[in-house]
Amino acid sequence: MMAQITENQLPQREPIKHLLIGSPKAVSSTIHYLQVIGYASVGDWSPLLPTGNPDEVMSILVRQILMQ
């Protein structure tokens, strides 16, 4: 007899958004560092987008994390 798994026992995934804001050099450097430590690939981030402030950009990463 197989045990039934209820929906409450299944791991739930939830989106989390990381937002980097700073100079293009600082944002790019941080994105590359996060790849070096194995957290996220460079290609997972959005392109650098202007914020409207001089010499400031932003990039966003959306990841799905397991909630227990």
Secondary structure, 3 states (H helix, E strand, C coil): CCCCCCHHHCCEEEEEEEEEEECHHHHHHHHHHHHHCCCCCHHHCCCCEECCCCCCEEEEEEEEEEEC
